[in-house]
Amino acid sequence: MRPLRPPVTIAAAALVASTALALAWAASAHAADESVALAPIVADWPDRFAVVGTKAEPLYTERISFARSGDDFTLTIEVLSQGDVALGTQTSTVSVDDGTVRWVEGCTKTDAQCENDTGLRGFLTTALVVAAQRAGTLPASGVVRDLHGTDVVCIDDADLYSAPSTVSLHPCFDIASGAVLGQWSPDSHAFVGATLADGFHITTPAPPLP
Amino acid sequence: MRISRSLAFLATAATAAVVLAGCSASTEPAASDQPASEVITVGALTPGNANDGAFNQALADALAQLEEEGLITYELREQMADPAESEPVIADFASQGVDLIIGHGIELGDAIFSVAEDFPDVAFTASGGADILEKYTDNVETWTYDVSQVGYLSGYIAGLTQLSPIGRVESLELDFITATDAFFQQGVAAANPSAELLPVVYAGSFDDAEAAASATTGLIGQGAQLVYTTGDGIAAGVGAAAADAGVPTVGVSPAAGEEALSVNVSTVDLDMYPIVKAWVEEVAAGEFGGKGVVSTLQNGGLTYQEINDVNGTIPADVATKVEELIAGLADGSVTIS
């Protein structure tokens, strides 16, 4: 049984407090692939984080950055390959409003879904979990996994979404910050799809001192 | 992160210098089977991880093969997307006398050109789009790949399967995606003029695999017998939904996972070996610089993943016909416009 580890990069200001958090996690004695209660993990998530990472495809790379600022969640994905500028950019912003997720920018769904997206996927899924926490519908547990040396908790999509998924992909959240770092495929037994490559950077603010 | 496959080449060079200094009066040739001067030292930088099974690994694999062939020693620095990090590394390579410095990815272009001005005797390469081909200098060769061939070959393979109608699921309606799709359509028509193409469905996202899976299921419901996608985060959804329905795909990338790949016929891929080898040979011959190079199917810089017959669903002659296409492109009997 190994102790949980802190994320790849933590802002210097948060180092001491984060070390304390890491020790607390170690004391909780969870192990990879072990089911853990979600409520205490989500309750400890800071209300701010920023993530910068990449994802590579055969012919190009994507530069992915996303952040949480209170109830607002933003995502930018740039496709880098040909030319001096990005081939294309996806910009998405959602906001948690009480127990719902509302799109602010970049919604490509129906009007009703843009006002209350219960099927939010990808790197902004943290917003859905925060909304579920506030609505009292947070799934009871998740599974701890190791993604590029960072402990993440993966939530079964059947527990998170009211409508059945066409493809089973479990979103995986950095335990320390709540940032979505990857998607776990129970069929492929691997992180697939919208999963950050090794080398991502997570910045979180220092939590308040006890 | 730093990868040095077999040795720190600079340390080796230093050792060799010491040995040679100790024998400076000797006129005996080096004991090595191959004169040390023919082994080119390479410093390479990638924006991401060299084990990504994708764009970055294409360069890493080429370097490893060339080293195994005894043509180079190299050092590869990963995660060099930030110019503030990459430029000092490039300058360090150059100041230490590396023969060839490769910047793999457009994030590295500015830093390469900047450092190259100060080291006219060092060979550099920079990559980008078609516009970079004219930006070469005496010591910087530029590189890109032929995006039209990527779309065309994908469509050609899809057409050769004889499966119809063909569905397409893409992320966002962006210029490069619609441009690639236009060549995809040409490829399909060339291989199977009677194939029907269903309208493209956009998932509206690069990271929502469920939206892509839902789109795929919808297309299959409309009768699609094969689904094409371009590689990105949504391919996991396209592949999984198609696999669930037993419908073949084209274009799903390895990052989509084993389940998604189980029904993927093939995906166009990058092979940096012939390109890097040519650069190395030019450096060795003192003929480097002053041109741009394009990875194509003809020169082997573009390739395709081994044809998956999807449990006998796909005709056995697909690979043969793809090779005939490549031969036709090489001899000029086939053109893409």
Interface residues (C-beta under 8 A of the other chain):
Chain A: T54 K55 A56 E57 P58 L59 Y60 T61 E62 R63 I64 L75 I77 V79 L80 S81 Q82 G83 D84 L87 G88 Q90 S92 T108 K109 G119 R121 G122 F123 S165 T166 V167 S168 L169 Q183 S185 D187 S188 H189 A190 V192 G193 A194 T195 A197 D198 G199
Chain B: M1 P47 G48 N49 D52 G53 A54 F55 N56 Q57 A58 E78 Q79 A81 G105 I106 E107 G109 G128 G129 A130 D131 I132 T144 Y145 V147 V150 S171 L172 L174 D175 F176 I177 Y202 A203 G204 S205 F206 D207 D208 A209 E210 A211 A213 S214 T216 T217 G231 D232 G233 I234 A235 A236 G237 A240 A241 D244 S253 P254 A255 A256 G257 E258 E259 A260 T267 V268 D269 L270
